[in-house]
Amino acid sequence: MSQDNPQEPGPGNPSNPSSPGHNPPSDPSGIHSQNVNYATIAARVPEKVVRGVFGSVVLVLQGQHEMAIDFLQRMVQPYQLAARVIMPYSILPSVVSALQQNLDNYRARFNAAPAAPPPPPPGYVPPRIEEIYDALKITEEVLAAPHANTLMITHSQTDFCFDFILDLFPRPTVVSRVYVSAAQVPPLLDTLKRTLQRLTQPPPPQEPPSQSLAR
């Protein structure tokens, strides 16, 4: 996903505070506010992010104004929360579209859909969300999750790579890089589609309050 590239500040551009005739309004508090336009360029990848982490299970948690995407490692105990990224609902349609496009490209490139994970055994009862998180080891670093407003997706025949990007001035930065198996992508896409549907469907009509006449 990407955003429109506005004109970069330069001479004669009102966004450039050094432009002739541009004098920001004075504020007795010493705080100034102005709009800054800049050109989106390749995102910087910090050293601590470049290697990425692997998630074997993906969960989407809904908040009031944003969602958390949790990547769990549940292969050996203690299970761990490998990465958490916070994203606003406003970009969810773009995330769904980008993920769907990458999945379509995967199917066209390899002439097959990602292998589905094995079904649970008969009589399996999925654990409650509280039970899942009670069994997780969650570090303070992961719990203080970064925010992202852009997602870049790449894939191979076996894995998908998610680069979560915070696209803000002065340049975009990759805040988290996560790898998941290709088999995890269709269930994740279905979850995000259901989340988007719940957010966009109109609220149920409310019945008018009953009225009674006191005598």
One Martini backbone bead per residue (centre of mass of N, CA, C, O) as a GRO file, in nm:
protein
  215
    1MET     BB    1   0.101   0.033   0.016
    2SER     BB    2   0.014   0.374  -0.069
    3GLN     BB    3   0.070   0.710  -0.108
    4ASP     BB    4   0.045   1.004  -0.207
    5ASN     BB    5   0.270   1.225  -0.381
    6PRO     BB    6   0.359   1.505  -0.283
    7GLN     BB    7   0.496   1.791  -0.297
    8GLU     BB    8   0.799   1.898  -0.248
    9PRO     BB    9   0.962   2.107  -0.079
   10GLY     BB   10   1.025   2.444  -0.202
   11PRO     BB   11   1.066   2.696  -0.382
   12GLY     BB   12   0.746   2.853  -0.349
   13ASN     BB   13   0.651   2.663  -0.130
   14PRO     BB   14   0.446   2.694   0.144
   15SER     BB   15   0.580   2.442   0.303
   16ASN     BB   16   0.832   2.624   0.305
   17PRO     BB   17   0.975   2.817   0.553
   18SER     BB   18   1.204   2.948   0.340
   19SER     BB   19   1.014   3.095   0.187
   20PRO     BB   20   0.924   3.365   0.046
   21GLY     BB   21   0.684   3.514   0.259
   22HIS     BB   22   0.711   3.299   0.497
   23ASN     BB   23   0.517   3.346   0.799
   24PRO     BB   24   0.467   3.225   1.081
   25PRO     BB   25   0.263   3.234   1.323
   26SER     BB   26   0.251   3.361   1.619
   27ASP     BB   27   0.316   3.212   1.953
   28PRO     BB   28   0.322   3.255   2.288
   29SER     BB   29   0.403   2.941   2.344
   30GLY     BB   30   0.612   2.847   2.099
   31ILE     BB   31   0.403   2.700   1.911
   32HIS     BB   32   0.407   2.537   1.594
   33SER     BB   33   0.195   2.496   1.296
   34GLN     BB   34   0.228   2.275   1.005
   35ASN     BB   35   0.230   2.176   0.686
   36VAL     BB   36   0.393   1.877   0.549
   37ASN     BB   37   0.550   1.806   0.249
   38TYR     BB   38   0.634   1.480   0.101
   39ALA     BB   39   0.827   1.231  -0.035
   40THR     BB   40   0.791   0.907  -0.096
   41ILE     BB   41   1.014   0.660   0.010
   42ALA     BB   42   1.210   0.438   0.097
   43ALA     BB   43   1.220   0.239   0.356
   44ARG     BB   44   1.348   0.215   0.660
   45VAL     BB   45   1.567  -0.041   0.814
   46PRO     BB   46   1.631  -0.136   1.101
   47GLU     BB   47   1.844  -0.346   1.257
   48LYS     BB   48   1.624  -0.476   1.461
   49VAL     BB   49   1.428  -0.557   1.196
   50VAL     BB   50   1.563  -0.703   0.945
   51ARG     BB   51   1.525  -1.013   1.033
   52GLY     BB   52   1.289  -1.077   1.193
   53VAL     BB   53   0.992  -1.277   1.243
   54PHE     BB   54   0.808  -1.568   1.341
   55GLY     BB   55   0.468  -1.681   1.268
   56SER     BB   56   0.231  -1.947   1.343
   57VAL     BB   57   0.019  -1.734   1.459
   58VAL     BB   58  -0.283  -1.538   1.389
   59LEU     BB   59  -0.417  -1.242   1.549
   60VAL     BB   60  -0.720  -1.040   1.585
   61LEU     BB   61  -0.767  -0.733   1.758
   62GLN     BB   62  -1.032  -0.536   1.882
   63GLY     BB   63  -1.085  -0.202   1.903
   64GLN     BB   64  -1.220   0.109   1.899
   65HIS     BB   65  -0.981   0.244   1.680
   66GLU     BB   66  -0.813  -0.032   1.666
   67MET     BB   67  -0.577  -0.284   1.572
   68ALA     BB   68  -0.439  -0.603   1.658
   69ILE     BB   69  -0.151  -0.784   1.544
   70ASP     BB   70  -0.080  -1.119   1.627
   71PHE     BB   71   0.229  -1.306   1.667
   72LEU     BB   72   0.273  -1.646   1.715
   73GLN     BB   73   0.466  -1.894   1.908
   74ARG     BB   74   0.347  -2.253   1.887
   75MET     BB   75   0.585  -2.496   1.908
   76VAL     BB   76   0.725  -2.419   2.183
   77GLN     BB   77   0.792  -2.418   2.508
   78PRO     BB   78   0.718  -2.122   2.559
   79TYR     BB   79   0.490  -1.941   2.448
   80GLN     BB   80   0.485  -1.660   2.208
   81LEU     BB   81   0.495  -1.315   2.152
   82ALA     BB   82   0.657  -1.198   1.874
   83ALA     BB   83   0.429  -0.986   1.760
   84ARG     BB   84   0.304  -0.638   1.753
   85VAL     BB   85   0.048  -0.450   1.570
   86ILE     BB   86  -0.076  -0.124   1.512
   87MET     BB   87  -0.390  -0.042   1.341
   88PRO     BB   88  -0.596   0.136   1.163
   89TYR     BB   89  -0.910   0.114   1.021
   90SER     BB   90  -0.866   0.301   0.765
   91ILE     BB   91  -0.661   0.065   0.625
   92LEU     BB   92  -0.814  -0.206   0.591
   93PRO     BB   93  -0.900  -0.208   0.292
   94SER     BB   94  -0.603  -0.205   0.186
   95VAL     BB   95  -0.510  -0.464   0.322
   96VAL     BB   96  -0.710  -0.656   0.191
   97SER     BB   97  -0.634  -0.591  -0.102
   98ALA     BB   98  -0.330  -0.665  -0.085
   99LEU     BB   99  -0.367  -0.958   0.012
  100GLN     BB  100  -0.542  -1.054  -0.225
  101GLN     BB  101  -0.338  -0.989  -0.450
  102ASN     BB  102  -0.109  -1.172  -0.343
  103LEU     BB  103  -0.272  -1.435  -0.352
  104ASP     BB  104  -0.330  -1.425  -0.656
  105ASN     BB  105  -0.031  -1.421  -0.743
  106TYR     BB  106   0.043  -1.688  -0.617
  107ARG     BB  107  -0.152  -1.868  -0.781
  108ALA     BB  108  -0.037  -1.780  -1.062
  109ARG     BB  109   0.268  -1.853  -1.016
  110PHE     BB  110   0.212  -2.165  -0.879
  111ASN     BB  111  -0.061  -2.305  -0.954
  112ALA     BB  112  -0.156  -2.256  -0.644
  113ALA     BB  113  -0.256  -2.298  -0.335
  114PRO     BB  114  -0.207  -2.281  -0.029
  115ALA     BB  115  -0.149  -2.488   0.206
  116ALA     BB  116  -0.341  -2.635   0.424
  117PRO     BB  117  -0.403  -2.685   0.727
  118PRO     BB  118  -0.466  -2.911   0.941
  119PRO     BB  119  -0.713  -3.050   1.085
  120PRO     BB  120  -0.873  -3.097   1.352
  121PRO     BB  121  -0.960  -3.307   1.569
  122PRO     BB  122  -1.197  -3.479   1.687
  123GLY     BB  123  -1.348  -3.280   1.937
  124TYR     BB  124  -1.231  -3.011   1.914
  125VAL     BB  125  -1.164  -2.736   2.142
  126PRO     BB  126  -1.128  -2.424   2.137
  127PRO     BB  127  -0.973  -2.188   2.287
  128ARG     BB  128  -0.978  -1.931   2.471
  129ILE     BB  129  -0.839  -1.625   2.464
  130GLU     BB  130  -0.743  -1.633   2.760
  131GLU     BB  131  -0.587  -1.904   2.738
  132ILE     BB  132  -0.381  -1.818   2.529
  133TYR     BB  133  -0.255  -1.571   2.693
  134ASP     BB  134  -0.179  -1.729   2.953
  135ALA     BB  135   0.042  -1.913   2.779
  136LEU     BB  136   0.208  -1.657   2.731
  137LYS     BB  137   0.504  -1.494   2.642
  138ILE     BB  138   0.540  -1.144   2.742
  139THR     BB  139   0.708  -0.879   2.657
  140GLU     BB  140   0.760  -0.547   2.690
  141GLU     BB  141   0.852  -0.489   2.399
  142VAL     BB  142   0.598  -0.617   2.260
  143LEU     BB  143   0.372  -0.468   2.417
  144ALA     BB  144   0.510  -0.209   2.293
  145ALA     BB  145   0.360  -0.138   2.028
  146PRO     BB  146   0.368  -0.054   1.712
  147HIS     BB  147   0.286   0.170   1.463
  148ALA     BB  148   0.089   0.143   1.152
  149ASN     BB  149   0.004   0.271   0.793
  150THR     BB  150   0.170   0.041   0.635
  151LEU     BB  151   0.183  -0.231   0.383
  152MET     BB  152   0.427  -0.475   0.287
  153ILE     BB  153   0.425  -0.745   0.039
  154THR     BB  154   0.586  -1.064   0.030
  155HIS     BB  155   0.678  -1.371  -0.164
  156SER     BB  156   0.693  -1.714  -0.163
  157GLN     BB  157   0.619  -2.048  -0.174
  158THR     BB  158   0.623  -2.057   0.168
  159ASP     BB  159   0.627  -1.733   0.221
  160PHE     BB  160   0.546  -1.440   0.406
  161CYS     BB  161   0.609  -1.081   0.403
  162PHE     BB  162   0.577  -0.830   0.662
  163ASP     BB  163   0.583  -0.474   0.626
  164PHE     BB  164   0.567  -0.247   0.875
  165ILE     BB  165   0.472   0.101   0.830
  166LEU     BB  166   0.578   0.431   0.915
  167ASP     BB  167   0.429   0.707   0.740
  168LEU     BB  168   0.646   0.969   0.810
  169PHE     BB  169   0.796   1.235   0.890
  170PRO     BB  170   1.073   1.222   0.685
  171ARG     BB  171   1.039   0.891   0.683
  172PRO     BB  172   0.992   0.582   0.624
  173THR     BB  173   0.939   0.299   0.861
  174VAL     BB  174   1.024  -0.007   0.972
  175VAL     BB  175   0.872  -0.159   1.265
  176SER     BB  176   0.797  -0.450   1.126
  177ARG     BB  177   0.901  -0.799   1.068
  178VAL     BB  178   0.704  -1.069   0.921
  179TYR     BB  179   0.676  -1.423   0.915
  180VAL     BB  180   0.472  -1.649   0.719
  181SER     BB  181   0.301  -1.892   0.618
  182ALA     BB  182   0.108  -1.949   0.346
  183ALA     BB  183  -0.121  -2.098   0.509
  184GLN     BB  184  -0.198  -1.830   0.688
  185VAL     BB  185  -0.331  -1.627   0.483
  186PRO     BB  186  -0.628  -1.706   0.430
  187PRO     BB  187  -0.727  -1.682   0.729
  188LEU     BB  188  -0.642  -1.385   0.762
  189LEU     BB  189  -0.819  -1.271   0.539
  190ASP     BB  190  -1.090  -1.364   0.656
  191THR     BB  191  -1.067  -1.203   0.919
  192LEU     BB  192  -1.043  -0.918   0.790
  193LYS     BB  193  -1.312  -0.929   0.638
  194ARG     BB  194  -1.492  -0.958   0.889
  195THR     BB  195  -1.401  -0.700   1.023
  196LEU     BB  196  -1.488  -0.510   0.794
  197GLN     BB  197  -1.787  -0.589   0.795
  198ARG     BB  198  -1.849  -0.499   1.088
  199LEU     BB  199  -1.765  -0.194   1.037
  200THR     BB  200  -1.969  -0.139   0.772
  201GLN     BB  201  -2.212  -0.219   0.899
  202PRO     BB  202  -2.503  -0.139   1.001
  203PRO     BB  203  -2.677  -0.073   1.255
  204PRO     BB  204  -2.918  -0.179   1.432
  205PRO     BB  205  -3.226  -0.119   1.481
  206GLN     BB  206  -3.411   0.077   1.698
  207GLU     BB  207  -3.640   0.071   1.925
  208PRO     BB  208  -3.884   0.235   2.040
  209PRO     BB  209  -3.983   0.366   2.310
  210SER     BB  210  -4.187   0.297   2.546
  211GLN     BB  211  -4.522   0.404   2.619
  212SER     BB  212  -4.683   0.560   2.902
  213LEU     BB  213  -4.981   0.630   3.088
  214ALA     BB  214  -5.042   0.819   3.350
  215ARG     BB  215  -5.322   0.798   3.609
   0.00000   0.00000   0.00000
